[in-house]
Amino acid sequence: MPTVMITGANRGLGLEFARQYAADGWKVIATCRAPARADGLRTIDGVDVHALDVDDFDAVAELAETLNGTAIDVLINNAGIYGPKGYSLDEMDFNVWRDVMYTNAMAPLRVSQCFAPHVAASALKCIATLSSKMGSMADNTSGGSYIYRSSKAAVNAVMKSLAHDLAGQGIGVLILHPGWVRTDMGGPAGLIDADFSVAGMRQVIAARGDLSHSGGFFNYDGAEIPW
């Protein structure tokens, strides 16, 4: 069976990805900052759990070395943060903004960079990164949310470039919008549940994870999202 690696797998969408892939018989490599506190993750049979803070770039490289020789069919860059909400233009905290950019835009590239050889050695060869429609210029009709919007627009640009750079290795790169999901990050007012969102994104990965769609920005239902 194929192998999937998921960052930020201790809760929310990452945990649901681990559940669904494990239920379908995939080998699941799940990472999170504190596995000892990831109770839901540790109850899933057959999941290989590793401690990883994606902001620690040396630790990312060390884990890649630990997993040297392991082919990863699908790498899911799920780990991310929203950052504080409610900052107006006049109240902006630029230090917080920098931290969110580091986690949401730079860390996915570092993970992809270190694990690209593992993905290239697999059969499916796909890197999927969770973004958001809030990173779409065309979708921004309300303004605000400077920190989160800019971090997701940045990771979209990063992954679009990565798609070109990894094409020679046969690796497809997808950018995914999970929808407004009822999770700790999305809040209780979200429109869909995590299981529905993840099931949809898995279908997109299965159908569009090859080079012909590489660099595309897709909704969880497969619809293409304008930049």
LUMVEXMAR-618408 format. One line per 10 residues: number of its first residue (from 1); for each residue x, z, y of N, C-alpha, C, O. Coordinates in pm, 1 decimal. Example, Ala and Ser with C-alpha at 12.3 -4.5 7.8 and 13.67 -1.06 7.14 Angstrom:
1> 1319.0 780.0 -569.0 1230.0 780.0 -450.0 1320.0 780.0 -330.0 1423.6 846.5 -331.9 ~ 1285.0 708.0 -225.0 1367.0 714.0 -106.0 1290.0 787.0 3.0 1340.9 803.9 113.8
***
This chain:
1> 83.4 0.0 -120.1 0.0 0.0 0.0 86.9 0.0 125.2 201.9 43.9 120.8 ~ 32.9 -48.9 237.0 110.9 -53.1 361.9 130.2 85.2 422.3 68.2 183.1 380.6 ~ 218.0 90.0 521.9 252.6 215.3 589.5 217.7 205.8 737.0 243.0 104.0 801.4 ~ 159.3 312.8 790.2 129.9 322.3 932.2 200.5 445.7 987.7 205.7 549.7 922.2 ~ 254.7 433.6 1108.6 311.1 547.8 1179.4 232.3 568.8 1307.7 208.0 474.1 1382.5 ~ 192.3 693.3 1332.9 106.6 726.0 1446.5 171.3 837.1 1527.6 204.6 942.1 1472.5 ~ 189.6 816.0 1656.5 239.8 923.3 1743.6 122.0 1001.3 1801.2 12.5 947.2 1816.4 ~ 144.6 1127.3 1832.8 37.5 1209.2 1888.4 -80.1 1222.6 1794.0 -195.4 1208.1 1834.5 ~ -50.2 1250.8 1666.3 -153.3 1245.4 1561.3 -219.5 1379.8 1534.4 -293.1 1392.3 1436.6 ~ -196.3 1478.3 1615.8 -249.9 1611.3 1587.0 -394.6 1630.8 1630.3 -458.8 1726.9 1588.1
11> -446.6 1542.0 1713.1 -584.4 1558.3 1759.5 -639.3 1424.1 1806.9 -567.1 1324.7 1814.9 ~ -767.7 1423.7 1837.8 -832.0 1308.8 1898.7 -817.5 1180.3 1820.0 -834.6 1178.3 1698.1 ~ -786.0 1073.7 1890.2 -776.4 942.4 1827.8 -662.5 935.1 1727.0 -676.7 871.0 1622.9 ~ -550.4 999.3 1756.0 -438.9 997.2 1662.3 -475.5 1060.1 1529.7 -442.6 1006.8 1423.8 ~ -543.6 1173.4 1535.3 -587.9 1240.5 1412.8 -686.8 1154.0 1336.6 -682.1 1147.1 1213.8 ~ -776.0 1088.3 1408.8 -874.8 1002.8 1341.9 -808.1 879.7 1279.1 -847.9 836.7 1170.8 ~ -707.1 822.8 1346.2 -631.5 714.4 1283.4 -571.2 762.4 1151.1 -579.2 692.7 1050.0 ~ -510.9 881.2 1152.1 -450.0 934.6 1029.9 -554.0 952.3 920.9 -529.3 916.2 805.8 ~ -669.4 1006.9 954.7 -775.1 1027.0 855.9 -818.6 895.0 792.6 -826.0 882.6 670.4 ~ -847.2 796.6 878.1 -902.8 671.4 826.7 -800.9 592.5 745.5 -834.6 539.1 639.9
21> -677.9 584.4 792.8 -578.0 510.3 716.1 -548.1 580.5 583.9 -532.6 514.2 481.3 ~ -539.8 713.1 584.5 -514.6 786.5 460.7 -629.3 767.1 362.0 -606.3 752.2 242.0 ~ -752.4 767.4 412.2 -868.5 748.7 325.3 -867.9 612.4 259.4 -922.2 595.8 150.2 ~ -807.0 514.6 324.8 -798.5 379.4 268.9 -673.2 359.4 184.5 -644.1 247.6 142.0 ~ -599.3 466.4 160.2 -485.4 458.9 70.2 -353.7 418.7 133.0 -255.9 396.4 61.6 ~ -348.7 408.9 265.9 -223.2 376.3 331.7 -128.2 495.6 325.4 -172.4 610.3 318.1 ~ -0.3 469.0 328.0 97.0 574.0 350.7 97.4 601.8 500.3 114.8 509.9 580.3 ~ 78.1 728.4 539.1 65.4 765.4 679.0 182.7 853.6 720.3 206.3 959.1 661.4 ~ 255.4 809.2 821.7 358.5 890.2 885.5 300.7 934.2 1019.3 277.0 851.9 1107.7 ~ 278.4 1063.5 1033.3 213.8 1117.4 1153.0 311.2 1205.5 1228.6 381.0 1287.2 1168.6
31> 316.2 1189.5 1359.1 405.4 1272.2 1441.4 326.2 1348.4 1546.0 223.3 1301.9 1595.1 ~ 376.2 1466.0 1578.6 321.2 1546.4 1686.5 425.9 1648.7 1727.1 524.1 1669.3 1655.9 ~ 405.3 1712.0 1840.1 507.0 1804.4 1890.9 517.7 1931.4 1807.7 627.2 1985.2 1791.4 ~ 405.4 1980.2 1754.7 406.4 2108.9 1683.9 326.2 2099.0 1555.0 209.6 2138.4 1552.6 ~ 385.2 2048.0 1448.9 312.0 2033.2 1322.0 253.7 2163.9 1269.8 149.1 2162.4 1205.1 ~ 318.4 2276.1 1296.2 269.3 2404.2 1246.6 132.4 2439.5 1304.1 56.7 2515.4 1243.6 ~ 101.2 2384.2 1420.8 -28.4 2411.5 1483.2 -127.9 2296.8 1463.6 -239.9 2303.0 1514.1 ~ -88.1 2193.4 1391.3 -174.9 2077.4 1370.9 -258.7 2097.8 1244.5 -237.4 2031.8 1142.8 ~ -354.1 2190.4 1253.3 -430.4 2229.2 1134.4 -508.0 2112.2 1074.8 -509.3 2093.8 953.1 ~ -572.4 2033.6 1160.1 -650.1 1921.5 1108.3 -563.2 1818.8 1040.0 -602.6 1762.0 938.1
41> -446.4 1794.4 1094.0 -356.1 1695.0 1036.7 -303.3 1740.5 901.7 -290.0 1660.3 809.4 ~ -273.2 1869.0 890.3 -213.3 1919.0 766.6 -312.9 1926.6 651.9 -273.6 1948.1 537.3 ~ -441.9 1909.4 681.3 -541.4 1911.3 574.1 -564.4 1773.6 512.2 -637.0 1761.4 413.6 ~ -503.7 1671.3 568.6 -521.5 1535.7 515.7 -419.1 1512.4 404.8 -298.5 1521.5 427.7 ~ -467.8 1482.6 285.9 -377.9 1462.6 172.8 -289.8 1339.6 192.1 -335.3 1235.0 238.5 ~ -163.5 1354.8 155.6 -73.2 1240.8 149.8 -13.6 1198.8 282.2 50.6 1094.0 289.6 ~ -33.0 1278.5 388.8 22.3 1242.8 519.1 160.0 1306.9 534.2 177.6 1426.1 509.2 ~ 256.1 1226.3 575.2 392.8 1272.2 598.2 405.4 1308.9 745.8 406.4 1220.9 831.8 ~ 414.9 1438.1 775.4 411.7 1485.4 913.3 553.0 1516.3 962.4 630.8 1582.8 894.0 ~ 584.8 1466.5 1082.6 715.5 1491.6 1143.9 696.3 1546.3 1284.1 606.4 1503.1 1356.2
51> 779.6 1640.2 1322.5 778.2 1690.5 1460.3 842.0 1587.3 1552.2 951.1 1537.2 1525.1 ~ 772.7 1556.2 1661.1 828.4 1461.6 1757.9 759.3 1478.9 1892.1 636.9 1471.6 1902.3 ~ 840.0 1501.7 1994.4 794.8 1493.4 2132.9 842.8 1358.9 2184.8 963.1 1337.5 2199.7 ~ 749.7 1267.8 2212.5 789.8 1132.0 2250.0 865.7 1129.0 2381.7 932.0 1030.0 2412.7 ~ 856.8 1237.7 2460.5 934.1 1244.4 2584.9 1081.8 1275.9 2561.0 1163.9 1262.0 2651.7 ~ 1114.9 1317.7 2440.9 1253.1 1347.8 2404.5 1312.7 1222.9 2340.2 1299.9 1202.7 2219.5 ~ 1377.0 1140.5 2419.8 1422.2 1010.5 2371.2 1530.1 1022.3 2264.1 1539.9 936.3 2176.7 ~ 1611.4 1128.4 2270.0 1710.1 1150.1 2164.1 1640.9 1183.8 2032.3 1683.4 1138.4 1926.1 ~ 1535.1 1262.7 2039.2 1460.8 1298.5 1918.5 1393.4 1176.2 1857.1 1383.4 1165.5 1734.9 ~ 1347.5 1084.5 1941.0 1287.9 960.9 1889.5 1391.8 882.7 1807.8 1362.7 834.7 1698.3
61> 1511.6 871.0 1862.3 1618.5 800.2 1791.4 1656.5 872.5 1662.7 1684.7 808.3 1561.5 ~ 1657.4 1004.4 1665.7 1692.2 1081.8 1546.5 1589.0 1063.2 1435.8 1625.0 1051.0 1318.7 ~ 1460.7 1061.0 1472.4 1357.7 1039.2 1371.1 1367.8 898.6 1313.4 1349.0 878.9 1193.3 ~ 1397.4 801.3 1398.2 1415.2 664.8 1348.8 1529.1 658.7 1247.1 1520.2 587.0 1147.5 ~ 1634.8 733.5 1272.6 1746.5 737.9 1178.0 1705.3 809.4 1049.8 1742.8 766.8 940.5 ~ 1629.2 916.6 1061.7 1579.9 988.5 943.6 1495.5 897.4 854.9 1500.8 905.5 732.2 ~ 1418.2 811.3 918.9 1329.3 721.0 844.9 1393.4 584.7 820.7 1324.3 488.5 787.1 ~ 1522.7 576.5 837.5 1593.9 451.4 812.8 1565.8 402.1 670.9 1575.5 478.6 574.9 ~ 1531.5 275.8 658.4 1498.8 218.8 528.7 1351.4 221.8 495.7 1309.2 166.5 394.1 ~ 1270.4 287.3 582.4 1125.4 291.2 562.6 1060.7 177.3 640.2 1073.3 169.8 762.4
71> 992.7 90.1 570.4 922.4 -20.2 636.5 790.1 31.5 691.9 713.6 95.5 619.8 ~ 762.8 4.7 818.3 640.3 49.8 884.1 558.6 -73.6 921.2 596.6 -149.6 1010.3 ~ 446.8 -92.8 852.9 364.6 -211.9 876.8 296.9 -209.0 1013.1 293.3 -310.0 1083.4 ~ 242.9 -92.6 1050.4 174.2 -78.4 1178.9 226.6 46.6 1247.3 217.3 156.6 1192.8 ~ 281.6 29.5 1366.4 325.8 141.1 1450.4 224.0 157.5 1562.4 200.1 64.6 1639.6 ~ 164.1 276.1 1571.0 61.1 301.3 1672.5 114.5 399.7 1775.3 134.8 517.5 1745.7 ~ 137.0 350.1 1896.1 176.3 434.9 2008.8 49.8 496.4 2067.0 -14.1 439.9 2155.8 ~ 15.7 612.8 2015.1 -106.7 679.6 2057.0 -80.7 792.9 2155.7 -165.4 821.2 2240.4 ~ 34.4 857.7 2146.2 62.8 974.0 2230.6 56.6 936.2 2378.1 113.2 835.3 2420.1 ~ -12.2 1017.8 2455.1 -23.4 992.8 2598.1 -93.5 1109.0 2666.3 -150.8 1195.7 2600.2
81> -88.9 1110.3 2797.2 -152.4 1216.0 2874.4 -230.7 1155.2 2989.9 -200.9 1044.8 3035.5 ~ -330.3 1228.0 3036.1 -406.0 1181.3 3152.2 -342.9 1231.3 3281.2 -341.2 1161.7 3382.7 ~ -291.7 1352.2 3274.9 -240.9 1412.9 3397.4 -353.6 1482.1 3471.5 -469.3 1471.1 3430.8 ~ -323.5 1552.5 3578.1 -427.8 1623.4 3653.9 -522.4 1526.1 3721.8 -482.5 1419.1 3767.8 ~ -647.6 1565.7 3726.7 -749.2 1482.5 3789.5 -780.9 1535.0 3930.0 -754.2 1650.6 3962.6 ~ -837.1 1449.0 4009.6 -890.2 1492.3 4137.0 -797.8 1478.3 4255.9 -835.7 1513.2 4367.7 ~ -676.1 1427.5 4234.4 -586.9 1410.1 4349.0 -637.8 1297.7 4438.5 -662.4 1186.4 4392.1 ~ -653.3 1327.7 4565.8 -688.4 1223.2 4661.5 -560.8 1159.1 4713.4 -450.3 1202.8 4681.3 ~ -577.0 1056.3 4792.9 -461.5 987.5 4850.9 -374.2 1083.8 4930.2 -251.6 1072.6 4927.6 ~ -435.1 1176.8 4999.7 -360.2 1268.9 5085.4 -304.2 1389.6 5011.3 -227.9 1467.5 5068.5
91> -341.6 1405.6 4883.9 -299.9 1522.8 4807.4 -204.1 1489.4 4693.6 -176.1 1574.9 4609.6 ~ -154.0 1367.5 4689.8 -78.7 1319.4 4574.3 43.5 1405.9 4542.9 121.2 1441.5 4631.5 ~ 58.1 1438.5 4414.0 175.6 1510.2 4365.1 265.6 1407.3 4296.1 238.4 1366.5 4183.2 ~ 369.7 1366.8 4362.4 453.1 1258.9 4311.0 539.1 1303.5 4192.5 580.5 1220.3 4111.7 ~ 565.9 1432.1 4181.4 638.8 1481.0 4064.7 553.4 1471.0 3939.2 602.6 1432.0 3833.3 ~ 427.5 1505.7 3950.6 335.2 1491.4 3837.0 320.2 1344.4 3800.1 319.2 1309.4 3682.1 ~ 308.7 1259.5 3899.7 296.6 1115.0 3875.9 415.2 1064.8 3794.3 398.1 988.7 3699.1 ~ 533.1 1106.9 3831.2 653.2 1066.3 3758.6 647.0 1109.6 3612.9 685.0 1033.3 3524.1 ~ 599.8 1230.7 3587.2 591.1 1280.7 3450.1 493.5 1198.8 3366.1 521.1 1168.5 3250.0 ~ 379.7 1163.2 3424.9 280.4 1084.0 3351.7 334.3 944.1 3322.7 313.3 890.9 3213.7
101> 402.3 885.4 3418.0 463.0 754.0 3395.4 565.2 759.7 3281.5 573.3 668.3 3199.4 ~ 641.9 866.6 3277.8 743.9 882.3 3173.8 679.4 883.3 3035.7 724.8 814.1 2944.6 ~ 572.8 962.5 3020.6 506.2 974.5 2890.6 427.9 849.9 2853.5 435.2 803.7 2739.6 ~ 353.3 795.0 2948.0 259.1 687.4 2915.8 320.4 547.9 2915.3 271.2 459.6 2845.2 ~ 426.3 526.8 2991.9 483.9 392.2 3002.2 622.6 380.8 2940.8 652.3 282.9 2872.3 ~ 708.0 480.4 2965.0 844.8 472.2 2915.2 856.4 514.4 2768.8 926.5 449.8 2690.9 ~ 788.3 622.2 2731.6 799.7 671.4 2593.6 751.0 570.0 2489.6 816.1 555.7 2386.1 ~ 639.7 498.8 2511.9 600.0 398.9 2412.1 705.0 290.0 2391.1 721.6 239.0 2280.3 ~ 775.4 255.4 2498.2 881.2 155.9 2481.2 997.4 214.1 2401.1 1053.7 146.1 2315.3 ~ 1033.4 339.1 2428.4 1141.9 401.6 2353.2 1106.9 409.9 2204.6 1190.5 379.3 2119.6
111> 984.6 450.9 2172.9 941.8 456.2 2033.2 946.4 316.7 1970.7 995.8 299.4 1859.3 ~ 895.3 219.3 2042.2 894.3 81.7 1990.1 1035.5 28.5 1971.4 1064.7 -39.1 1872.8 ~ 1122.8 59.4 2066.4 1261.9 15.4 2058.8 1330.3 72.7 1934.8 1397.7 0.2 1861.6 ~ 1313.0 201.6 1911.6 1382.0 267.2 1800.1 1324.9 228.2 1664.5 1397.6 223.3 1565.3 ~ 1194.6 200.3 1659.8 1131.3 172.2 1531.7 1105.7 23.6 1507.3 1049.0 -12.7 1404.2 ~ 1146.3 -62.2 1599.6 1129.3 -206.7 1577.9 1193.9 -254.5 1447.6 1134.0 -337.1 1378.8 ~ 1313.7 -206.4 1410.3 1371.0 -250.7 1282.5 1284.8 -211.6 1162.2 1277.1 -286.1 1064.5 ~ 1220.5 -95.5 1169.4 1133.4 -51.8 1060.2 1011.3 -143.3 1050.5 967.5 -179.0 941.1 ~ 957.1 -180.6 1166.9 840.4 -269.6 1168.7 879.9 -409.6 1121.8 805.8 -473.6 1047.2 ~ 995.4 -456.4 1165.2 1041.4 -590.0 1125.9 1062.8 -600.7 975.9 1052.6 -709.6 919.4
121> 1092.3 -488.5 910.8 1117.9 -488.5 766.6 989.7 -484.6 683.6 995.6 -488.5 560.7 ~ 873.8 -476.9 749.7 746.4 -462.8 678.2 679.9 -597.5 654.9 730.9 -702.2 694.8 ~ 564.6 -592.0 589.3 487.7 -713.6 564.8 398.2 -749.3 683.6 385.2 -866.8 717.8 ~ 336.5 -648.9 747.0 237.9 -676.8 851.6 298.3 -690.2 990.7 248.7 -768.6 1071.6 ~ 403.2 -616.0 1020.0 479.6 -632.9 1144.6 394.0 -623.6 1271.7 381.9 -720.8 1346.3 ~ 335.7 -507.3 1295.3 249.9 -491.6 1412.6 281.7 -362.0 1486.6 298.4 -256.6 1425.2 ~ 289.7 -371.4 1619.1 298.0 -254.6 1707.1 173.0 -255.7 1793.4 145.6 -353.7 1862.5 ~ 96.8 -146.3 1789.5 -24.7 -133.1 1870.2 -9.9 -14.6 1963.5 28.3 94.2 1920.6 ~ -39.8 -34.9 2090.5 -27.2 71.3 2189.6 -161.7 95.8 2255.8 -227.1 3.0 2303.3 ~ -202.1 222.7 2258.2 -327.7 256.4 2322.5 -309.1 263.4 2473.1 -226.6 338.8 2524.6
131> -388.0 183.0 2541.7 -387.2 179.3 2687.1 -525.5 217.8 2736.6 -589.1 306.1 2679.0 ~ -572.4 154.5 2840.6 -704.5 183.2 2895.1 -745.3 71.3 2989.4 -661.3 9.0 3054.2 ~ -877.1 46.4 2996.0 -926.9 -48.0 3096.9 -896.7 -0.3 3237.6 -901.0 -79.2 3332.0 ~ -866.2 128.0 3252.9 -830.8 177.5 3385.7 -697.9 121.3 3433.7 -663.2 135.2 3551.0 ~ -623.8 58.2 3344.2 -502.6 -11.0 3382.7 -525.9 -156.6 3419.9 -432.1 -227.3 3456.7 ~ -650.2 -201.7 3410.5 -684.6 -340.0 3445.2 -709.9 -352.9 3594.2 -789.4 -277.7 3650.6 ~ -642.6 -447.8 3658.6 -665.7 -472.3 3800.9 -807.6 -523.9 3824.5 -874.2 -485.5 3920.7 ~ -852.3 -611.8 3734.8 -984.5 -671.1 3751.5 -1095.0 -567.6 3735.4 -1201.8 -580.9 3795.0 ~ -1069.9 -464.5 3655.2 -1172.7 -364.9 3627.5 -1177.8 -255.1 3733.5 -1271.4 -175.2 3735.6 ~ -1078.7 -251.1 3820.4 -1072.0 -144.4 3920.5 -1160.8 -178.4 4039.2 -1120.4 -251.6 4129.6
141> -1281.2 -124.9 4037.7 -1376.4 -149.1 4146.7 -1408.6 -21.7 4224.0 -1493.8 -21.9 4312.9 ~ -1338.9 88.7 4189.0 -1373.2 215.6 4252.8 -1255.3 285.2 4319.4 -1275.1 380.0 4395.5 ~ -1132.7 240.2 4292.4 -1015.9 304.8 4350.2 -988.5 439.8 4286.5 -1046.4 473.6 4183.2 ~ -900.3 516.8 4348.3 -868.2 649.0 4297.4 -793.0 647.1 4166.6 -747.7 542.0 4121.5 ~ -779.7 765.2 4104.9 -711.7 780.0 3975.2 -575.6 711.1 3976.5 -539.1 642.8 3880.7 ~ -501.1 729.0 4084.9 -374.8 658.8 4102.8 -277.9 682.6 3987.0 -213.5 589.6 3938.6 ~ -268.8 805.0 3944.5 -167.4 840.1 3844.5 -197.2 773.7 3710.8 -112.6 703.4 3655.6 ~ -316.1 795.7 3659.7 -349.4 741.9 3527.0 -357.3 589.9 3529.5 -303.5 523.3 3441.1 ~ -424.6 534.5 3631.0 -437.2 388.2 3638.5 -299.0 321.3 3638.3 -275.5 225.9 3564.1 ~ -209.3 371.9 3721.1 -78.8 306.8 3733.1 2.4 320.4 3605.5 78.0 229.6 3570.8
151> -11.9 433.4 3534.2 63.2 450.5 3410.0 16.7 353.6 3302.9 97.0 304.7 3223.3 ~ -113.6 325.6 3300.8 -165.6 232.7 3200.5 -138.7 87.3 3239.5 -114.7 3.4 3152.6 ~ -142.5 57.0 3369.1 -102.3 -76.7 3412.6 44.3 -100.1 3378.3 82.9 -210.3 3339.4 ~ 125.3 3.9 3392.7 268.0 -8.2 3361.6 291.0 -31.8 3213.6 370.3 -118.3 3176.5 ~ 223.1 43.4 3128.6 245.0 24.4 2984.9 192.2 -111.7 2940.4 245.4 -170.4 2846.2 ~ 88.5 -162.5 3006.5 42.4 -298.4 2975.1 153.0 -400.1 3001.7 177.9 -488.7 2919.9 ~ 219.1 -386.8 3116.9 328.3 -478.4 3151.4 444.8 -463.0 3054.4 505.8 -561.7 3013.2 ~ 475.3 -338.9 3018.5 584.0 -312.1 2923.6 556.5 -380.1 2790.2 644.0 -446.2 2734.4 ~ 435.3 -363.7 2739.7 402.9 -417.9 2607.2 389.5 -570.0 2609.7 416.6 -636.8 2510.0 ~ 347.9 -624.0 2723.0 342.5 -770.3 2735.6 483.9 -828.2 2725.7 505.5 -928.9 2658.3
161> 579.2 -764.6 2792.4 718.2 -809.7 2782.1 772.2 -789.2 2641.2 843.3 -874.5 2588.2 ~ 738.2 -675.8 2581.2 785.2 -647.7 2445.4 735.3 -752.8 2346.7 806.1 -789.9 2253.1 ~ 613.3 -800.1 2368.3 558.4 -902.9 2279.9 646.7 -1027.4 2279.7 670.3 -1087.6 2175.0 ~ 694.8 -1065.0 2397.0 784.6 -1181.0 2404.3 919.5 -1149.7 2338.3 974.7 -1232.4 2265.8 ~ 970.8 -1030.8 2364.1 1104.7 -997.6 2317.1 1112.5 -978.3 2166.2 1218.2 -999.4 2106.7 ~ 1001.5 -938.3 2103.3 1002.9 -914.6 1958.1 946.5 -1030.5 1877.4 942.7 -1025.0 1754.5 ~ 902.8 -1135.4 1946.1 843.2 -1248.2 1873.9 941.1 -1310.0 1774.9 901.6 -1354.5 1667.2 ~ 1068.7 -1312.5 1811.8 1168.7 -1370.6 1722.8 1185.4 -1294.6 1592.8 1236.1 -1349.2 1494.8 ~ 1142.6 -1167.3 1591.1 1148.0 -1087.4 1469.3 1015.7 -1090.0 1393.4 999.3 -1022.1 1292.0 ~ 922.6 -1168.8 1443.8 794.0 -1181.0 1377.0 699.8 -1064.8 1401.1 601.6 -1049.3 1328.4
171> 727.4 -982.1 1502.1 647.0 -863.5 1529.6 539.7 -895.7 1632.7 569.2 -947.9 1740.2 ~ 415.7 -864.3 1599.4 306.0 -878.7 1693.1 283.2 -749.2 1768.3 295.7 -641.0 1711.0 ~ 249.7 -759.2 1896.4 228.2 -642.6 1981.6 87.9 -649.7 2040.5 51.4 -748.3 2104.6 ~ 9.3 -544.1 2018.4 -126.1 -537.8 2070.8 -139.7 -423.8 2171.1 -77.8 -318.5 2156.0 ~ -221.2 -446.3 2273.4 -255.2 -344.5 2372.3 -405.2 -317.9 2355.7 -485.9 -410.4 2364.2 ~ -442.4 -191.5 2332.0 -580.0 -160.3 2294.3 -645.8 -61.5 2389.8 -584.9 37.2 2431.2 ~ -770.8 -89.8 2423.8 -854.3 4.3 2498.4 -949.5 69.5 2398.6 -1030.1 -0.3 2336.9 ~ -942.4 201.3 2381.2 -1025.6 266.2 2280.0 -1169.4 289.4 2321.0 -1250.8 332.8 2239.5 ~ -1202.2 261.0 2447.4 -1333.7 295.6 2498.8 -1330.8 435.4 2558.4 -1229.4 505.0 2552.6 ~ -1442.7 474.9 2615.3 -1455.3 611.5 2666.8 -1501.3 698.2 2551.1 -1619.0 699.1 2515.1
181> -1407.0 770.9 2493.7 -1429.7 840.8 2367.5 -1448.1 990.0 2393.0 -1383.5 1048.4 2480.0 ~ -1537.7 1050.2 2315.0 -1557.9 1194.7 2322.7 -1443.5 1266.2 2250.2 -1452.1 1295.3 2130.9 ~ -1336.6 1293.5 2325.1 -1220.7 1366.7 2274.6 -1183.0 1471.3 2378.9 -1248.8 1482.8 2482.3 ~ -1076.0 1548.4 2351.4 -1028.7 1644.8 2450.6 -992.9 1574.2 2581.0 -1020.0 1626.4 2689.1 ~ -931.8 1455.1 2571.7 -895.2 1382.3 2692.4 -1016.1 1316.1 2756.2 -1034.0 1323.2 2877.8 ~ -1099.0 1252.1 2675.4 -1212.2 1177.9 2729.6 -1325.9 1265.6 2777.5 -1403.5 1225.9 2864.3 ~ -1336.0 1386.3 2720.4 -1440.5 1479.0 2761.5 -1571.1 1457.0 2687.2 -1587.0 1355.8 2618.9 ~ -1665.1 1550.6 2699.7 -1791.2 1543.7 2624.4 -1886.0 1434.7 2671.5 -1981.3 1401.5 2601.0 ~ -1861.9 1378.5 2789.0 -1951.3 1275.2 2841.1 -1915.7 1135.6 2790.5 -1981.4 1038.2 2827.3 ~ -1813.9 1124.7 2707.6 -1773.5 994.8 2655.1 -1888.0 920.6 2588.0 -1985.9 981.5 2544.7
191> -1875.3 790.3 2579.8 -1984.9 706.8 2530.0 -1983.5 688.2 2378.9 -2087.1 657.7 2319.8 ~ -1867.7 706.1 2315.1 -1857.3 683.0 2171.0 -1774.6 793.3 2107.0 -1700.3 863.9 2175.1 ~ -1787.9 807.6 1975.4 -1710.2 906.2 1901.1 -1578.4 846.0 1854.5 -1562.0 724.2 1848.8 ~ -1485.3 934.4 1821.3 -1352.2 890.0 1780.3 -1355.7 804.1 1655.1 -1281.6 706.2 1645.8 ~ -1440.2 838.6 1558.9 -1442.4 761.3 1434.7 -1486.8 617.8 1459.3 -1434.9 525.1 1397.1 ~ -1582.5 599.1 1549.9 -1630.9 464.8 1582.4 -1523.6 384.7 1654.5 -1500.7 268.0 1622.9 ~ -1458.1 447.5 1751.5 -1351.8 380.6 1826.1 -1236.9 338.8 1734.8 -1190.9 224.8 1740.2 ~ -1191.5 430.7 1652.0 -1077.5 402.2 1564.8 -1112.1 295.5 1461.5 -1029.5 209.1 1432.0 ~ -1232.3 300.6 1406.7 -1272.5 197.0 1311.4 -1267.0 59.6 1377.2 -1223.8 -37.9 1315.7 ~ -1310.7 52.7 1502.0 -1305.7 -74.8 1573.1 -1164.0 -119.7 1599.9 -1130.9 -236.4 1579.1
201> -1079.3 -28.5 1646.0 -940.8 -65.0 1674.3 -866.9 -106.0 1547.4 -781.6 -194.7 1551.1 ~ -898.7 -42.6 1436.4 -835.0 -82.5 1310.6 -873.2 -225.6 1273.1 -791.6 -300.4 1219.2 ~ -996.5 -262.4 1301.8 -1038.1 -400.1 1275.0 -963.2 -497.9 1364.7 -924.1 -606.1 1320.8 ~ -943.4 -459.2 1491.2 -867.9 -545.3 1581.6 -724.1 -559.7 1533.5 -669.0 -669.7 1534.6 ~ -663.5 -449.7 1491.7 -526.7 -454.9 1440.6 -518.5 -545.6 1318.6 -426.3 -626.2 1306.7 ~ -613.9 -532.7 1228.9 -613.3 -613.7 1106.9 -633.5 -761.7 1136.2 -573.3 -847.2 1071.3 ~ -718.5 -791.7 1234.1 -754.2 -931.3 1262.0 -659.8 -998.3 1360.7 -642.3 -1120.1 1356.0 ~ -598.2 -920.2 1450.8 -524.3 -980.5 1561.2 -383.3 -926.2 1576.3 -320.4 -943.9 1680.6 ~ -334.0 -860.7 1473.5 -202.1 -800.6 1482.5 -85.9 -895.2 1458.6 28.7 -851.4 1448.1 ~ -114.1 -1024.8 1449.7 -7.4 -1120.9 1422.2 42.5 -1183.5 1552.6 -3.3 -1148.8 1661.4
211> 135.8 -1275.1 1539.3 197.4 -1334.5 1657.7 100.3 -1417.7 1741.6 120.8 -1433.7 1861.9 ~ -4.8 -1470.4 1679.2 -94.9 -1558.5 1754.4 -171.0 -1483.2 1863.6 -218.3 -1545.1 1958.9 ~ -183.5 -1352.4 1851.7 -251.9 -1272.8 1953.0 -157.9 -1174.2 2021.0 -202.8 -1088.4 2097.1 ~ -29.5 -1185.2 1994.9 65.1 -1087.0 2046.7 66.7 -1085.6 2199.0 65.5 -1190.2 2263.9 ~ 69.6 -965.0 2254.4 66.8 -949.4 2398.3 -72.3 -944.8 2456.6 -88.2 -935.4 2578.3 ~ -175.1 -951.4 2370.7 -312.8 -948.3 2418.8 -361.9 -807.7 2445.5 -313.6 -711.4 2385.9 ~ -458.4 -796.6 2535.7 -518.5 -669.8 2577.1 -663.4 -672.0 2529.7 -744.2 -750.4 2579.4 ~ -696.6 -584.8 2432.4 -825.4 -594.0 2364.5 -902.6 -462.2 2368.4 -845.3 -353.5 2360.9 ~ -1033.9 -476.1 2380.3 -1123.5 -363.7 2367.1 -1134.6 -322.4 2219.4 -1097.6 -399.0 2130.5 ~ -1184.6 -203.4 2194.4 -1197.3 -157.0 2055.7 -1292.2 -244.7 1972.7 -1286.6 -242.0 1849.7
221> -1379.3 -322.4 2038.8 -1468.8 -411.1 1966.2 -1413.1 -553.0 1953.2 -1481.3 -642.7 1903.8 ~ -1290.2 -572.6 1997.3 -1224.9 -703.1 1982.6 -1234.2 -792.5 2103.8 -1168.4 -896.5 2108.3 ~ -1314.0 -755.2 2202.6 -1326.4 -837.4 2323.3 -1196.2 -830.3 2404.2 -1135.1 -724.2 2416.6 ~ -1155.4 -945.2 2458.6 -1034.6 -947.5 2539.5 -1063.5 -889.5 2677.7 -1168.6 -915.6 2736.2 ~ -969.0 -810.3 2729.4 -985.8 -743.5 2858.3 -901.0 -814.9 2963.3 -783.8 -842.8 2938.1 ~ -957.0 -844.9 3079.3 -877.4 -910.9 3184.3 -772.3 -816.3 3240.3 -792.5 -695.0 3246.0 ~ -659.3 -873.7 3281.8 -551.4 -792.0 3336.4 -590.1 -735.6 3471.6 -511.4 -663.9 3533.4
***
